[in-house]
């Protein structure tokens, strides 16, 4: 290969790289900021057929999403398992034990997205991996995004729900593995108030 050909090839590659660089930077959404006020993660179980509601009081979320290009975005959650609360001192004292969430060994539950796609105006489907108590499962979470305000005052609220099987994560072992006593389904619902997302 002549020096002239090599120079021409190098110049062409440099021009392509320069052209692609701003496009790549533009495609990367800036991280949004989770607002603690108004954000919540709750869950419902059934004991002997009776619904029992609880919530997590400490959690964080990392959301990098351009609603117009959701496929380039990412979402992750981290929940302090020891912050589970049922509003009953007796139940709250049981949750950290090894039979349930085993908080000393597994202090956090996490979710990491692997794909995000739009399913309608303000609607998205987030696929990813949920890890609780040392077990990891693939889940799909439908999310509804609504926004209020404009510019610097734009606020986004993401809501959604999904159902997990507690026995997949060994939540309730030994005699509590009997689903006639405690249902296998746990309904999880969340509301995240975010600032810094691009408009829909």
Secondary structure, DSSP 8 states (H G I E B T S, - for coil): --HHHHHHHHHHHHHHHHHHHHHHHHHS--B-EEEEEEEEEEEEEEETTEEEEEEES-EEEEEE--GGGGGG-EEEEEEEGGGEE-S-HHHHHHHTSTTTT-TTT--EEEEEEEEEEEEETTEEEEEEEEEETTEEEEEEEEEEEEEES-GGG-EEEEEEEEEEEGGGGT-S-GGGG-TTTB-SEEEEEEEEEEES----
